[in-house]
């Protein structure tokens, strides 16, 4: 095990295994280009080791250059790809092979394709030492692959975590043995959203709000968003499978998270079982469900006060508020029973100063 900054990483790929993959790729590319002089374009910073070892075993005429792109900050992809070093000059009519260290979401690859499609190259192909097929959108063909790996965060052999680890000869995988996955319950006004914000920062958790996920997918017209909208437009409930698929996408987009906070799902015992099945398929589980509890009269007063500022009609009518409480109690009761049988149901007093409540929640989490 090694520690880089605040994270620990465990051995994953040895040097011999990596070099064997590099040699295999060089042989495959040589077969296609041995009678030509291709330009190999390495993608900095991550591919510098890969390019160096690749060129040592590629025993045919070639040229080499580099581009530099970036979409990562720490463990997570920002989703915004910057071009920091542009494509090489004098590539008109030439064959270009892009040498990538790793392809996961495909955002950087999309930018590379965009860059080279604006040039007059004869052709360009993509070679990636590591390929995370689970995370890749499949938008563009990848012509040469060294090793197909799971969608886990890795460092070493040119890859970094906050700029550390690039000089490691082997590849290490983020140690997720301490992963914590939570389901957070709470009546309207209990401060669930506020507390989720603090917990995700303190424990490096990803907060997955079902409502936010639905809005994102429908606003951006994803396939799942269109499917969900088709049910909603007909006045039908969105099937659990569609919701689970949306959550699955969110989990797989965040392999770096130390765990997840599920908010707004599950709402029924059937959904809880479906969530368990999905997480089990990823070698994960729900570690705890935590219900923020508070006296109804205090919450009513809190929501009525909130309604004055927000203008939300459902926060301005006491009868409507109490009906929402009744609906919450009705839906949560079977979930409470479901998780109590697993020994995973916890309650926390949700009344007091915000930091006091955060401390109470932290004690439950720290005890897991």
N, C-alpha and C positions, 0 to 999 in steps of 0.2 A: 504494500500500500504506500502511496505517496500523498503528500498534502500540498496543494497549491492554493495560496491565499486561504480562504475559509472552507475549501472543499477537499474531500478525500477522493482518491481515484485508485482503482484496483487494476492489476495487470490484465490485459485483454489480448493483444497480438504481439508475439515475439518478433525480434528482428529478422530471424531466418524466414518466418512466414511472410513478412512484409516484402523482403527482397525477392522471394520466390514469385510473389504476385507481380512485382515490378518486372522481373525477367520474363515472365509469361506475357505481359502486355507488350514489352519490347519486341518479342518474337512475333506476336500477332500483327503488330504495326509494320514490322520489317517485311513481313510477307506481302503486305499491300503496297509498300513504298520503297522497296530496296532498289528499284530501278529509277527512282525519282529522288529529288532533293527537297524533302518537306521542310517547312518551318514549324518547329515546335514552340508553342507559346504557353509558357507556364503562368499560372494564376497565383500571384503573390497575395498575402505573405505565406500562406499555408503550404504551397506546393514546392517550396525551394528544395527541400530534401528529396522529394519524389523526383523532381526534374534532374537533380544532380545524379542520383543513382540510376535513373532511366538512361541518361546519356552515356553513362559508363558501360552499359550493356548493349546499347544500340550501336552496332558496328557498321554503319552505312553513312554515306554523306547526308548531312542535315545542317540546318541553321537553327538558332535558338533565340527567342526573345521573351519578353514578359509583359503582362498587363497586371494591373492591381485594382481589385475590387474589394468592397467590404460591405457586409450586411449584418455583422455580428457585433454585439456589445456584451462582454462577459459570457454568460451561458446562453443568451437568447438572441435570436435573429430579430433585428429591428424591422424587417420587412422593407426597408429602404436601402437599395443597393447604390453605393457611390462608386463612380469611376475615378480612381485616384491616379492611374497611369494608363495612358491611352494605347491603342493598338499600334504595332510597329509600322514603320514606313516601308515602302517598296515591296508590298506584298501582292501587287496586281498580277493576276494570272498564276499565282502560286497556290500550292496545296498546303493548307494549314491544319495542324493537329493541336487542339487545345488540351493542355495537360492540367487537369483539376485534381486537387487533393481529395475532396469529398463532395458528393452531390447528395443533398437531402431534399429541401423543399423545392429546389429548382429556381429560386428567385435569382440567384447569381447566374445560373445557366441562361436564364431568359435574357439577362442583360448582355451576356457574352454573345448570344445569338444575334441580338439587336446590333451590337457593335460591329460584328463581322459581316452581317447582311448588308451593311451600308458601304462595304468595301467592294473592290473588284477581284476578290480572290477567286481562283478557279474552283476551289472547294474547301470546305472546312469540316473537320470531324471532331468529336468530343471523346476524350479519354479521361476516365476518373479512376484513381487508385481505390477509393472507397465509395461505395454506392449504397445509400439507405433507401431501398425500394419501397418500404412502408410509408416513407414520408414524401416520396417524389410524386409530383402531379402527373408525370408521364407525357408532358406537353411536347417534348423534343426527344429524338432518338439519341441514345448514348451508345457510341460505336464500340468502345473498348472499356471493359471493367476489370479491375484487379481483384477486388474482394467485395462481395455483397455482405453487408453487415446490418444488424438491427438498428432501429432509430434511437440510439443512445448517444449521449454526449461523450466525445472522446478527445483526448489530448495526446501529444507526442508526435514524433516524426513530422515536425513542421506545424502541427495543429496546437492551438494554445487555449488556455483559460486566462483571460485578462492579461495576455502577453507572456504568461509563464508556461513552460512545458514544451516549447517548440524544439528544444535541443535534445529531448529524450529520444533514445534510439528505438524504443518500443512504443506501442500505443497502449494507453490506459483508458479505462472506462469509468465514468462517474459512479461512485459507490452509492447505490440507492437502497442499501439495506435498512436505512433508518427512515424510509419513506412513510409519511403520515397522510392518510386520506380521511377527510372528515365530511359528514353531512351536518349542516347547520340548520336548525329549526328555530322558529320564533314567530310569535304573533305579530301582526302589523304594529309598528311603533316600538318593537322590542330592541331595536338597534342592531339588527342582524347585519345589515349592509355596512354599517360603521365598523363593527367588530371584525367582519371579514376582511376589511381593508387593513386593519392593524395586524391581524394574524398572518395574512399573506406576506407582509413585509418582515415580520419577526421570524417566521419559519420558512421563508422562501417557498410559500405555497402558491399555487395558481387558483384564483377564485373563479369558478365557473358558474355564472348566474344563467339559469335556463332562459329567463326572459331576454337577457342581453344576447345570448347565443341565437335565439330565434330571430330577434330583430336584425342581427348582423347578417344571418343567412338570407333572410327575406329581402333586406335592403340591397344586398349585393347580388341577388339573383342566382345564388348557388343552386345546384341541382336539388339539394336537400331543402333549401329555402323555397324553391318553386313547388316542390312536393308538399311541404307543410302548408303553403299558401293555398294550394288546390283543395285541401281538406277544410281549411278555415273559411274559404270563400263559399263552400257548400254548407257551412254551418256545422261541420262535423269536428269531432275532437281529433287532434293529430295523434296517430298511432304511436304507441310506446317505441316501436322499432325505429321510427324516424327520429324521435328525440334521442334515443340511445346512439344512433349513428352520428348525430350532431355532437353529442358529448364525446364520442370516440374520436372525432376529428380534432376536438379541442385538446384532448389528452395527448394525441399523437403529435400535435403541433408544439407541445411543450415537454419534450423528453428531459429537459434540464431541471424541471420543477422537483422540489423535494417532497411534493405531494400536492393534493388538490382539495379544495373546499367546494363541495357540491351544494348549490343554493337554488332551491325551487324544484329540485328533483332528488330523490323520488317523492311522489305525492301519494302513492298507494303501495300496498304490500307487493303487488305484482311488479310494479316498477322497481321496487327495492331488490326484488329477486333478479330482475333483468340486469340491474346495475351490478349486482354481485357476480353474475355470470360473465358480464363483459370484463370486469376488472380481473376476474380469475383467469380469463384468456390472456391477460397481459401480465400475469404473475403478480397481481396487486390485489388489495382488498380494502374494504372500509374498516378503518381502525376504531373509529368512534363516531357516534351521532350525539350531538350536543344540542339541547333545547334551552334557549334563553327564556326563563320564566319570569313573569311579572304580574302583579295584581291588575285585573281588568280595569278598575277605576283609574289607576295611575296611567295606564296606557291610553284610555279614552281621553283623559285630560291632555296627555302628551300629543295625541293625534289631532285633537281639536285646535291646539295651539299651532301645530305644524300646518294645519289647513289654512290658517289665517295668512301664513307666508307663502305657501305653495299654490293656493287657489284650487287644490284638488277637491272636487265635490264630495268624494267618498271619505275625505278627512274632515268634513264640515257638518256631518249629520251623525249624531250619537247612535241612532237606531241602526244606520248602515254599518257603523263601526262595530257594534256589538254583533250584528249578523255575520260580519267577517270573522269575528272571534269564534262564533258558534261553528262556522264552516271549517276553521282551522282545527278546532277541537275534534270535530267529526272525522276529518281526514288524518289527523296526526295519531289518533288513538290506535288504529291498526298498525301504523308504522312503529309506534312506541313498543307495542307487543312484539313485532317482528324483530326489532333490534335488541330488546330485553332478553329474548330467547338466546341471542348470540352473545349476551353479556357486554353489549356495546352502547347501551343507552345511558346518557349522562344528562343531568340537569344542572344549570347554573343560574344563580340569582341575577336577573337582568336589570335590577334597580340599583342606582348609585351613580357615582362619577364614572365617566367613560373609562379612565385608566384603572379604576377598581374592578370593573367588569372584565377588562382585558386581562388583568392579573388572575382573576378567578378562572377564566377560560384557559390561560396559560398553565395553571396548575393541573388541570385535567389533561392537557396535551402532553405536558412534561412527564406525567405519570405513565403514559402509554409505553 
